[in-house]
Amino acid sequence: MAALRLETCHVACSANRTPNVVSWGRGGTIAFGTCHSIALYDPQERRVLSMLNGHTARVNAVQWVHKEDGAPETHLVSGGTDSRLLLWAAHNGKFVQSVQCKGHTGAVCAVDALYAGASILVASAAADSSVRLWLCGDANEAVCLDSLTFSSGFVMDVSLALLPSTKVPVLACGGDDARVHLFVQSREKKLQRVMTLQGHEDWVRGVAWTSVGGDLLLASCSQDCLIRVWRLRAKSGRGAHSEGARDDGVIKMKEDVFGVEEQDEERVFAVALETVLAGHENWVYGLHWQPPSYKGGERQENLSLLSASMDKTMILWTPDQASGVWTEQVRVGEVGGNTLGFYGCQMSPDACVILAHAFHGALHLWRKDTGSGEWRPDVALSGHFNAVQDLSWDPEGEFVISVSSDQTTRLFTPWRTEPAGRPSPTWHEVARPQIHGYDMQCLAALGRFRFVSGADEKVLRVFQAPRNFVENFANISGMSREELLASGDCAQLPEGASTPALGLSNKAVFQGDPAASNKGGEEKFSGVSDQYRESYFHPINMTEPPPEDHLLQNTLWPEVQKLYGHGFEMFCLASDSGGTLVASASKASKAEHASVLLWSASTWRRLQALPCHALTVTQMAFSPDAAMLLLVSRDRTWSLWQRQQAHSEPQYRLYARTTKDTSVHSRIIWSCDWSPDGTYFVTSSRDKKVLVWGPCTKDNRSNSVALAEVKPCSSILDVGDSATAVTFCPQLCSDNGYLLAVGLECGRIIVYGWRPGGDRAGGQDWIRYGETDPSQSHTLAIKRLRWRPRAGRAGVPEERAWLQLASAGADHAVKIFDINTEAL
């Protein structure tokens, strides 16, 4: 049987919380570090092209190696908390790891690189208080040319360039001593300090070179909220330091000079302060010079500087053509929200789009309108910035909703009405229903526009979609607004939701509520509590995915219920297919705390407690007909509960269970799921075993008081690593076999087929259909796998030859895979 191919449909991720982690290439591709990976993102196609997996810890710095002719880059350098530098090279249209640089003993925080003939010169700064210079040659080897030690200080950023009209590299280093240090490479390939530039009054966060008019300009930004621009030029003769003096009636700035030997000739260069730029009100973290443009092979120099600050703004600075005075041309940024400002900035090759990445990992794009010249927010990639703990499809399979340790719940859907000309719709985050004060752990869907979530707070919260979301979801997904609104009582739906500044509950906002308009006017505070008013909801009509500031303020869902009963942090949730029942479990180290609570989704009454396990119940699953409830636990056992028909309200009794003596699993059982016909269930464990149990047919589901005996009905599948997630596909194979996806602790996903009655003795009942390749896999443990509940791809109508699989990973990523079923 032919192997299945998993194609990556979408990757939702965000930039790491470090200043130097984003780089925009001349070819138009944005490279940024996300957890342990590097994402290559195309802002035109609005999708992640590929993921580069090679680091074993957080990626802190990413930099394209720019070519002098402006051609698309073929090399990328990255540095991480694993103390390594990796050089990536383009090979057959894909980037592969070509060189590894080892030598630092601390996390690498900044990198820069340039071409030196056929080799690449790389500079790196790390938390071990050192700066190293590397030469990466064609032999896929890296040589450390020199290492600089800054005693107990740290270098925050480095930038490499070639001295004017020479092949001599000059390195700028900015650090915590509020100075910028300049080094040049000697004949012996060693770095020599030639100058220290003073003026900043706090840590220097960023440095960047650019070439203009035969000179070099160096920009430095600092926590003193200022930007300083220095000019380095070639000097005809060597002279002493020249103070500010009058020459032909012109006042010149003080110049510092230094000499460099090149090919038995001494060259002299002078450095002077060009300007000081004041405009930001908080630490300035990032700088980026406008890339040069090329027309007919000729380099066109464009002098403008982009800066990003923790004051939540970016400023574009340009010098006046006549006077040379630098002025602020454009200021963009966030208004409101709960972010802590921008960590870095980048400019597109044509200077028509600018980008910033924020403290919470979000990418912010502004695009210049060709007609009006105004800068407007544009659609950008978004995703979680911490481990994604759980996810679920809506019952119709039109969107995915996920929860994360970053304390947010996010909703992703295809943008079906996006600009024409794209082969398929792209996925985007269209709502952030819950922004919480606790790490989120679990969720369960209750119908299309209602869900319940649990966090590290012992409370369950139930959310209902507001009218404004339903209308905007219809606009973005291309679905019928009338059809969506017909699913509920539209007149009773709130318009939106808002959260008090010092609260955790999303309050409903109805039409006509002053909070829905907030018309402005003079505010009057009558008490201390009034000074902390909620971030008001503003109804917006969206025809495209919202930017980050709208996601933060205008896409919350109102909270309709709180459920109390657990004594410890929530761990897992499950709901039946009809959305009428909810089962919840919390962390537990004793049997008395490990009981599962059963709730009615109509009255929100607690129906029952299900005591059985001795430790935390790690996952639960209702059978498709809700007649059975399966629990798996940290105590290495599972229990099966049967619904009692005699009661007016749902009641479950213990039907079957394993004990320490009868359990096949020898380690924590992480995950479980039911087959689509409810006949079998599967368990996966840290002991690397996946096992199918059953059959649990209606014929053998007696109401006897004695416990039934449910045995393994498959051979033990050893997947080679801790199996942290498992799920049955809702669609059967052509031979009436079952399709399963298994997620591993290493981040790999494997798709298996299982046939009841196969040759268990030889393990022939399992068929390995396919798996994710290293670039598709997560880099950390798979937390959850979910098949789309119906055949086809979301956003692509009338297509049944495909299946979609969604995965949540501890590497901060939500991934959606397309799987073609024609081979089955």
C-alpha positions in Angstrom: 0.0 0.0 0.0 1.3 3.4 -0.9 2.6 5.7 1.9 0.7 8.7 3.0 2.3 12.1 2.6 1.7 14.7 5.3 1.8 18.2 3.8 2.0 21.2 6.1 -1.0 23.4 5.6 -0.4 26.0 8.4 2.0 26.8 11.2 0.8 29.2 13.9 3.8 30.5 15.8 5.3 33.7 17.2 8.7 35.3 17.6 10.8 34.6 20.7 11.2 37.2 23.3 14.6 38.4 22.3 15.6 41.6 20.4 17.7 40.2 17.5 15.4 37.3 16.5 13.9 38.6 13.3 15.5 39.3 10.0 13.9 40.4 6.7 15.8 39.1 3.6 16.2 40.9 0.3 14.3 38.0 -1.3 11.3 39.0 0.7 11.4 36.2 3.2 11.2 37.0 6.9 13.2 34.6 9.1 12.5 34.6 12.9 13.2 32.3 15.8 10.3 30.6 17.4 11.1 28.4 20.4 13.9 26.0 19.2 13.1 26.6 15.5 13.5 29.2 12.7 10.4 30.0 10.7 10.7 31.3 7.1 7.6 33.4 6.5 6.5 34.9 3.3 4.4 38.1 4.0 3.1 38.2 0.5 1.7 34.6 0.5 1.0 35.0 4.2 2.2 31.6 5.2 5.2 29.9 6.8 7.3 28.4 3.9 9.3 26.1 6.1 10.7 25.5 9.6 14.4 25.0 10.2 15.0 22.6 13.2 18.5 22.3 14.4 18.9 24.1 17.7 18.2 22.3 21.0 17.2 25.4 23.0 15.6 28.8 22.3 16.8 30.6 19.2 17.9 34.1 20.3 19.4 35.6 17.1 18.7 35.3 13.4 20.4 37.1 10.5 20.4 36.8 6.7 23.8 37.0 5.1 23.1 39.8 2.6 24.6 39.8 -0.9 26.2 43.0 -2.3 24.1 42.8 -5.5 20.8 42.7 -3.7 20.0 39.2 -4.9 18.0 36.8 -2.7 20.0 35.4 0.2 21.4 31.9 0.1 22.7 31.8 3.7 21.2 32.4 7.1 23.0 32.4 10.5 21.4 31.7 13.8 22.4 31.6 17.5 20.7 30.0 20.5 20.6 29.3 24.2 22.3 26.0 23.3 25.5 28.1 22.9 25.8 27.2 19.2 25.8 29.1 16.0 24.3 27.4 12.9 24.8 28.5 9.3 22.1 27.5 7.0 22.6 27.2 3.2 20.1 27.0 0.3 20.1 23.6 -1.3 17.7 22.5 -4.0 15.3 25.2 -2.9 15.4 24.4 0.8 17.6 25.6 3.6 19.7 23.0 5.3 22.2 23.2 8.1 25.7 23.5 6.6 28.1 24.7 9.4 28.0 24.5 13.2 30.1 26.8 15.3 30.9 25.6 18.8 32.9 27.5 21.4 30.7 29.8 23.4 29.9 28.7 26.9 26.8 30.9 27.3 23.6 31.6 25.3 24.3 33.4 22.0 22.4 36.7 22.0 23.5 38.4 18.8 25.0 37.5 15.4 25.9 39.2 12.1 27.6 38.0 9.0 29.1 39.1 5.6 30.7 37.5 2.7 34.6 37.5 2.7 35.4 36.1 -0.8 34.2 32.5 -1.0 33.8 32.3 2.8 31.4 33.9 5.3 32.6 35.9 8.2 30.4 35.6 11.3 30.5 37.6 14.5 28.6 36.5 17.6 28.1 37.8 21.1 27.1 35.5 24.0 26.2 35.5 27.7 29.7 34.2 28.5 30.9 37.9 28.1 32.7 37.1 24.9 32.5 38.1 21.2 33.8 35.6 18.7 34.8 36.0 15.0 34.3 32.9 12.8 35.3 32.0 9.3 32.9 29.6 7.6 34.5 28.1 4.5 33.3 25.9 1.6 34.4 22.7 3.5 31.4 23.1 5.9 33.9 23.9 8.6 34.0 26.9 11.0 37.3 28.3 12.3 37.2 30.7 15.3 39.6 33.5 14.2 39.5 35.4 17.5 37.6 35.7 20.8 37.2 38.9 22.8 36.4 38.9 26.5 34.6 41.8 28.1 35.4 40.8 31.7 32.1 40.8 33.6 30.2 42.9 31.0 27.9 41.8 28.2 27.6 42.7 24.6 24.0 43.1 23.5 24.5 43.5 19.8 27.1 43.2 17.0 27.3 44.5 13.5 29.8 43.8 10.7 30.8 45.9 7.7 33.8 46.5 5.4 35.8 49.7 5.9 35.2 52.1 2.9 37.2 51.1 -0.2 38.9 48.2 1.6 38.4 44.5 2.3 39.0 45.0 6.0 36.1 44.1 8.3 35.1 46.5 11.1 33.0 45.2 14.0 30.8 47.3 16.2 29.8 46.0 19.6 27.3 47.7 21.9 26.9 46.5 25.5 26.1 47.2 29.1 28.9 49.7 29.6 26.9 52.3 27.6 29.6 52.4 25.0 30.1 51.3 21.4 33.4 49.5 20.7 34.9 49.4 17.3 37.3 46.6 16.2 39.1 45.9 13.0 40.6 42.7 11.7 44.4 42.8 11.6 46.7 41.0 9.1 46.8 38.1 11.6 43.0 37.8 11.4 42.7 39.0 15.0 40.4 41.7 16.2 42.0 45.0 17.4 40.1 47.6 19.3 40.6 50.9 17.5 38.0 53.1 19.1 35.4 53.5 21.8 32.4 55.7 21.1 30.9 57.4 24.2 27.7 59.3 24.7 25.0 56.9 25.7 24.0 56.9 29.3 22.6 53.4 29.6 23.0 50.0 28.0 23.4 50.0 24.3 20.8 47.6 22.9 21.4 47.7 19.2 24.0 48.7 16.6 23.8 48.7 12.8 26.0 49.7 9.9 25.0 51.0 6.5 27.0 52.3 3.6 26.1 55.7 2.0 28.1 58.0 -0.3 31.4 56.0 0.2 31.1 56.4 4.0 29.8 54.1 6.7 27.0 55.2 9.1 26.7 53.5 12.4 23.4 53.8 14.4 23.3 52.8 18.0 20.2 52.7 20.3 20.1 52.6 24.0 18.0 52.3 27.1 18.5 56.0 27.6 15.7 56.4 25.0 18.1 58.0 22.4 19.6 56.9 19.1 23.0 58.2 18.0 24.3 58.1 14.4 28.0 58.1 13.8 29.8 58.6 10.4 33.0 56.7 9.6 34.9 58.1 6.6 38.3 57.6 4.9 40.7 60.4 5.7 43.4 61.5 3.3 46.2 62.0 5.9 46.8 61.0 9.4 46.3 63.6 12.0 45.6 64.1 15.7 42.2 64.2 17.2 40.6 67.4 15.8 38.2 69.2 18.1 35.2 71.1 16.9 36.8 74.0 14.9 35.8 76.6 12.3 37.0 75.8 8.8 35.7 78.2 6.0 33.0 79.2 8.4 31.7 75.7 9.0 31.6 74.1 12.5 32.8 70.6 12.3 32.2 67.9 14.9 35.0 66.3 16.8 36.6 63.5 14.9 38.5 60.5 16.2 40.9 58.9 13.9 42.5 55.5 13.6 44.8 53.7 11.2 44.6 50.4 9.5 47.2 48.5 7.5 46.1 46.9 4.3 48.5 45.5 1.7 51.5 47.3 3.2 49.7 50.6 3.1 48.3 52.4 6.1 44.8 53.8 5.7 43.4 56.4 8.0 39.7 56.7 9.0 37.8 59.2 11.0 34.7 58.8 13.1 32.4 61.7 14.2 29.0 62.0 15.7 26.4 62.7 13.0 23.3 63.2 15.0 21.3 62.3 18.1 17.7 61.3 17.6 15.3 61.9 20.4 11.6 60.9 20.1 11.0 57.7 21.9 9.7 57.7 25.5 11.1 54.3 26.6 14.1 52.0 25.9 15.0 51.7 22.3 15.6 48.1 21.5 15.9 47.8 17.7 17.3 49.6 14.6 17.2 48.8 11.0 18.5 50.8 8.0 16.5 50.9 4.8 18.0 48.3 2.4 19.6 49.6 -0.7 17.7 49.2 -3.9 19.1 48.1 -7.3 18.1 49.3 -10.7 19.8 47.9 -13.8 22.5 46.4 -11.5 23.2 49.8 -10.1 23.0 50.3 -6.3 20.6 53.0 -5.2 21.3 54.3 -1.7 18.3 55.1 0.4 19.0 56.8 3.7 16.3 56.2 6.3 16.4 54.5 9.7 13.7 52.6 11.5 13.7 52.3 15.3 11.5 50.3 17.7 11.0 51.0 21.3 9.3 49.6 24.4 7.0 52.6 24.2 5.0 50.6 21.7 6.0 52.7 18.7 8.2 52.5 15.6 9.7 55.7 14.1 11.1 56.2 10.6 13.8 58.8 10.5 15.2 60.5 7.4 17.7 63.4 6.9 16.5 66.5 5.1 18.1 66.7 1.6 19.0 70.4 2.0 20.1 70.8 5.6 21.0 67.2 6.5 18.9 67.5 9.7 17.3 64.2 10.7 13.6 64.3 11.4 10.8 62.0 12.3 8.8 61.1 9.1 6.5 58.3 10.3 5.4 57.1 13.7 3.3 53.9 14.0 2.4 51.8 17.0 -0.1 50.2 19.2 -2.9 52.1 21.0 -3.9 50.3 24.2 -3.6 46.6 24.7 -1.6 44.8 27.3 1.7 44.4 25.5 5.0 45.8 26.8 6.4 47.3 23.6 8.5 46.3 20.7 11.7 44.3 20.8 12.9 44.9 17.3 12.0 46.1 13.8 12.7 45.3 10.2 12.0 47.0 6.8 11.0 45.3 3.6 13.4 45.5 0.6 11.2 48.0 -1.1 10.6 50.0 2.1 6.9 49.8 1.7 6.3 47.5 4.6 7.7 47.8 8.2 7.6 45.1 10.8 8.0 45.0 14.6 7.9 42.1 17.0 6.5 42.6 20.4 7.1 41.4 23.9 4.4 38.7 23.5 5.9 37.5 20.3 3.3 39.0 17.9 4.5 40.3 14.5 3.1 43.7 13.7 3.0 44.8 10.0 2.3 48.2 8.6 2.0 48.7 4.8 2.3 52.0 3.0 -0.7 52.9 0.9 0.6 53.7 -2.6 -2.1 56.3 -3.2 -2.4 58.2 0.1 1.0 57.4 1.5 -0.5 56.5 4.8 0.8 53.6 6.8 -1.9 51.0 7.7 -1.8 47.8 9.8 -1.7 44.7 7.6 -2.4 41.0 8.2 0.5 39.2 9.8 1.2 35.7 11.2 0.4 35.1 14.8 0.5 32.3 17.3 1.2 31.3 20.9 4.4 32.4 22.7 4.4 29.5 25.2 3.6 25.8 25.2 0.3 24.9 23.5 -1.5 22.6 25.9 -4.7 21.6 24.1 -6.8 22.3 21.0 -10.1 21.3 19.5 -11.9 21.6 16.2 -15.4 23.1 16.1 -18.0 20.4 15.4 -18.3 21.5 11.7 -14.5 21.5 11.2 -14.3 25.1 10.2 -11.9 26.4 12.8 -9.4 25.3 15.5 -9.4 26.7 19.0 -6.3 26.3 21.2 -5.2 27.1 24.8 -1.6 27.7 25.9 0.6 28.4 28.9 0.9 31.9 27.5 -2.5 32.5 29.2 -4.5 32.9 26.0 -7.1 31.1 24.0 -6.9 31.6 20.3 -9.1 30.8 17.3 -7.7 30.0 13.8 -9.6 29.7 10.6 -9.0 29.8 6.8 -9.4 33.2 5.2 -11.6 32.2 2.3 -12.3 35.6 0.9 -8.7 36.7 0.8 -7.3 38.4 -2.4 -7.8 36.3 -5.5 -4.9 34.5 -7.2 -3.9 32.3 -4.3 -4.1 28.5 -4.8 -5.8 27.9 -1.5 -7.0 30.0 1.5 -4.4 30.8 4.2 -5.1 30.3 7.9 -5.1 33.2 10.4 -5.9 33.9 14.0 -9.3 35.7 13.9 -10.2 35.8 17.6 -8.6 35.7 21.1 -11.7 34.7 23.2 -9.8 34.6 26.5 -6.8 36.5 27.8 -6.3 35.2 31.3 -4.2 35.7 34.4 -3.3 32.0 34.7 -1.6 29.5 32.4 -4.3 27.7 30.3 -4.3 23.9 30.4 -7.3 22.4 28.7 -10.5 23.1 26.7 -13.6 21.3 25.3 -15.9 22.5 22.5 -19.6 22.7 23.3 -21.2 23.2 19.9 -19.9 25.6 17.3 -19.6 28.8 19.2 -19.3 27.8 22.9 -16.5 26.2 24.8 -15.3 25.6 28.4 -11.7 26.1 29.4 -9.5 25.3 32.5 -6.4 26.9 33.8 -4.1 26.8 36.9 -6.9 28.3 39.0 -9.2 25.4 40.0 -12.1 27.0 38.2 -13.8 26.1 34.9 -15.0 29.0 32.7 -17.6 28.8 29.9 -17.6 31.2 27.0 -20.2 32.0 24.3 -19.3 33.7 21.0 -20.7 37.3 20.8 -22.7 38.6 17.8 -19.8 40.7 16.5 -17.5 37.7 16.3 -20.1 35.6 14.4 -20.6 38.4 11.9 -16.9 38.9 11.4 -16.3 35.1 11.2 -18.8 34.9 8.4 -17.1 37.8 6.5 -13.6 36.2 6.9 -14.5 32.5 6.3 -16.9 33.3 3.4 -19.8 31.5 5.2 -23.4 32.6 5.3 -24.0 35.1 8.1 -27.7 34.2 8.3 -26.9 30.5 8.6 -24.4 31.1 11.4 -26.7 33.4 13.3 -29.6 31.1 12.9 -27.9 28.5 15.1 -28.7 30.6 18.2 -31.0 33.3 19.6 -29.5 36.3 17.9 -31.5 38.8 19.9 -30.0 37.5 23.1 -26.4 37.4 21.9 -24.2 40.2 23.4 -22.3 42.4 21.0 -18.9 41.7 22.5 -17.0 41.5 25.8 -14.5 43.4 27.8 -12.4 42.6 30.9 -11.9 44.8 34.0 -8.4 46.0 34.4 -8.0 44.1 37.7 -10.3 41.2 36.9 -10.2 37.8 35.1 -13.8 37.5 33.9 -14.9 38.7 30.4 -18.1 40.8 30.9 -20.7 40.8 28.2 -21.3 44.1 26.3 -24.7 44.5 24.7 -25.9 46.8 22.0 -26.6 50.3 23.4 -24.2 49.7 26.3 -21.9 52.8 26.7 -19.0 50.4 26.9 -19.6 49.4 23.3 -19.2 52.9 22.0 -17.0 54.8 24.6 -17.6 58.0 22.7 -14.8 59.8 24.4 -15.3 63.0 26.3 -13.7 64.1 29.6 -13.3 61.3 32.1 -14.1 61.8 35.7 -12.9 59.5 38.4 -15.0 59.2 41.5 -12.9 56.6 43.3 -9.8 54.5 43.1 -11.6 51.6 41.4 -12.8 53.9 38.6 -9.2 54.6 37.6 -8.8 51.0 36.5 -11.6 50.7 34.0 -11.9 47.9 31.6 -10.4 48.1 28.1 -13.6 49.0 26.3 -14.9 46.9 23.5 -15.5 48.6 20.1 -17.6 46.8 17.6 -15.7 46.5 14.3 -16.7 45.2 10.9 -13.8 43.0 9.7 -13.5 41.6 6.2 -9.9 40.4 6.8 -8.1 38.8 9.8 -7.6 41.4 12.5 -4.3 42.9 13.5 -2.8 42.4 16.9 -4.3 45.4 18.7 -7.8 44.3 17.6 -7.2 40.7 18.8 -6.2 42.0 22.2 -9.2 44.3 22.7 -12.1 43.5 20.4 -12.3 39.7 20.0 -13.0 38.6 23.5 -15.9 36.2 24.2 -18.2 36.9 27.2 -18.0 34.5 30.0 -21.4 32.9 30.8 -20.6 30.5 33.6 -18.0 29.6 36.2 -17.8 26.0 37.6 -16.4 25.4 41.0 -15.6 22.1 42.6 -12.0 21.1 42.1 -9.4 21.7 44.8 -6.3 21.9 42.6 -5.3 23.2 39.2 -7.3 22.0 36.2 -5.6 19.4 34.0 -8.0 18.0 31.4 -11.5 18.4 30.0 -13.8 16.4 27.7 -17.2 16.9 26.2 -19.6 14.6 24.4 -20.4 14.9 20.7 -23.7 16.6 21.4 -22.2 19.2 23.7 -24.5 18.3 26.6 -21.9 16.9 29.1 -18.6 18.1 30.4 -16.1 16.0 32.3 -13.3 17.7 34.2 -10.2 16.6 36.1 -7.6 18.4 38.1 -4.0 17.7 39.3 -4.0 15.1 42.1 -1.4 13.3 44.2 -4.0 11.4 46.2 -7.1 9.4 45.3 -9.4 11.8 47.1 -8.4 14.6 44.7 -8.4 12.5 41.5 -12.1 12.2 41.1 -13.5 13.3 37.8 -16.5 15.7 38.0 -19.4 15.5 35.5 -21.4 18.6 34.6 -24.6 19.3 32.7 -23.9 21.8 29.8 -27.5 23.0 29.9 -28.0 23.7 33.7 -24.3 23.7 34.7 -25.2 21.5 37.7 -22.6 19.1 38.9 -24.1 15.7 38.1 -21.7 13.3 39.6 -18.2 12.6 40.9 -16.3 9.6 39.4 -13.8 8.3 41.9 -11.4 5.6 40.7 -7.8 6.7 40.1 -5.1 7.3 42.6 -3.2 10.1 40.7 -4.0 12.8 38.1 -6.4 11.8 35.3 -4.3 12.9 32.3 -7.0 12.6 29.5 -10.6 11.7 29.0 -12.8 10.8 26.0 -16.5 10.2 25.6 -17.5 7.5 23.1 -19.2 8.9 19.9 -22.7 8.0 21.3 -21.7 9.3 24.8 -22.6 5.8 26.3 -19.1 5.3 27.6 -16.5 7.6 29.2 -12.9 6.6 29.2 -10.3 7.9 31.7 -6.5 7.4 31.6 -4.3 8.3 34.5 -0.8 9.0 35.8 -1.3 5.9 37.9 -0.7 3.8 34.7 -4.3 2.5 34.6 -7.4 3.3 32.7 -11.1 3.1 33.7 -14.2 2.8 31.6 -17.6 4.3 32.7 -21.0 3.3 31.3 -24.0 5.6 31.1 -27.1 4.5 33.0 -30.3 4.8 31.1 -32.7 4.5 34.0 -31.9 8.0 35.3 -33.5 11.2 34.1 -30.1 12.9 34.2 -26.9 11.3 32.9 -25.3 9.0 35.5 -22.2 6.9 34.9 -21.1 3.7 36.7 -17.7 2.0 36.6 -17.8 -0.6 33.8 -14.3 -1.8 33.4 -10.8 -0.9 34.6 -7.2 -2.0 34.8 -5.1 -2.3 37.9 -1.4 -2.2 38.5 -1.4 -6.0 38.0 -3.5 -6.1 34.9 -2.4 -2.9 33.2 -0.2 -3.5 30.1 1.3 0.0 30.4 4.3 0.4 32.8 4.5 4.2 32.8 2.1 7.2 32.7 -0.7 6.8 30.2 -0.8 10.2 28.4 -3.6 10.0 25.9 -6.6 8.0 24.8 -9.3 8.2 22.1 -12.3 6.2 20.7 -12.7 4.7 17.3 -15.3 6.5 15.1 -17.8 3.6 15.6 -17.3 3.5 19.3 -16.2 -0.2 19.2 -12.5 0.3 20.3 -10.4 2.7 22.2 -6.7 3.4 22.1 -4.2 4.3 24.8 -0.7 5.7 24.5 2.0 5.9 27.3 5.4 7.1 28.3 6.5 3.5 28.0 6.5 4.0 24.2 3.5 1.6 23.8 0.3 2.2 21.9 -2.5 -0.3 22.4 -6.1 -0.8 21.1 -8.6 -2.2 23.6 -12.1 -3.7 23.0 -14.4 -4.5 21.5 -17.0 -2.4 23.4 -20.1 -3.2 21.4 -23.6 -2.5 22.6 -24.2 -6.2 22.9 -21.6 -6.6 25.6 -22.5 -3.4 27.5 -24.6 -5.0 30.1 -25.9 -3.3 33.2 -24.4 -5.9 35.4 -23.0 -4.8 38.7 -19.8 -6.9 38.1 -17.0 -5.2 36.2 -16.6 -6.2 32.6 -13.3 -7.5 31.2 -12.0 -5.4 28.4 -8.8 -6.9 26.9 -6.2 -5.7 24.3 -7.3 -6.5 20.8 -4.1 -5.3 19.0 -0.5 -6.2 19.3 1.6 -3.8 21.3 2.9 -1.1 19.0 6.3 0.2 20.1 6.7 3.7 18.6 10.2 4.2 19.9 9.6 7.2 22.1 7.2 8.4 24.7 3.7 8.5 23.0 2.2 11.7 24.4 -0.8 12.0 22.1 -3.0 9.6 20.1 -6.2 10.0 18.1 -8.5 7.9 15.8 -9.4 9.3 12.4 -13.2 9.7 12.0 -12.9 8.2 8.5 -12.3 4.5 7.9 -9.8 3.1 5.4 -11.0 1.4 2.3 -10.4 -2.1 3.9 -12.5 -1.1 6.9 -9.3 -0.5 8.9 -8.7 2.4 11.2 -6.4 5.3 10.8 -4.5 6.6 13.9 -2.1 9.5 14.5 0.5 9.2 17.2 2.4 12.1 18.6 5.8 11.6 20.3 7.7 13.4 23.0 10.4 14.2 20.4 7.8 16.1 18.3 7.3 13.6 15.5 3.9 12.6 14.3 3.4 9.1 12.8 0.2 7.9 11.0 -0.6 4.2 11.4 -3.3 1.9 10.1 -4.8 -0.8 12.3 -7.0 -3.7 11.1 -9.0 -5.7 13.6 -8.4 -9.4 13.3 -4.9 -8.8 11.7 -2.0 -11.0 12.5 -1.3 -9.9 16.0 1.4 -12.5 16.6 3.5 -11.0 13.9 2.5 -7.4 14.6 0.9 -7.3 11.1 -2.2 -5.7 12.4 -0.4 -2.3 12.4 0.6 -0.6 9.1 2.9 2.5 9.2 1.6 4.8 6.6 3.8 7.9 7.0 5.3 10.4 9.4 6.4 14.0 9.5 9.9 14.8 8.3 12.4 16.7 10.5 11.3 20.1 9.1 7.6 19.4 9.7 7.9 17.9 13.1 7.6 19.8 16.4 10.8 20.3 18.3 9.3 19.5 21.7 6.5 17.1 22.9 3.2 16.8 21.1 0.5 17.9 23.6 -2.6 17.1 21.6 -3.6 15.7 18.2 -7.1 16.2 16.7 -8.4 15.1 13.3 -10.9 17.4 11.5 -14.3 15.9 12.3 -15.3 15.6 8.7 -13.4 14.7 5.4 -12.0 17.5 3.3 -10.0 20.6 4.0 -11.4 23.6 5.9 -12.0 26.5 3.6 -12.0 24.4 0.5 -15.5 23.3 -0.4 -16.6 20.0 -2.0 -13.3 18.3 -1.5 -13.3 14.9 0.2 -10.0 13.3 -0.9 -8.2 15.0 1.9 -8.0 14.8 5.7 -6.7 17.4 8.1 -4.9 16.8 11.3 -4.2 19.6 13.9 -1.4 19.3 16.5 -0.4 21.3 19.5 3.2 21.3 20.7 5.2 22.3 23.7 7.3 24.2 21.1 4.6 27.0 21.1 3.3 25.9 17.6 -0.1 24.9 16.3 0.3 23.0 13.1 -2.3 21.8 10.6 -1.4 19.0 8.2 -3.2 18.0 4.9 -3.3 14.2 4.2 -4.4 12.8 0.9 -6.5 9.7 1.2 -6.4 8.5 -2.3 -3.7 6.0 -1.4 -5.9 4.4 1.3 
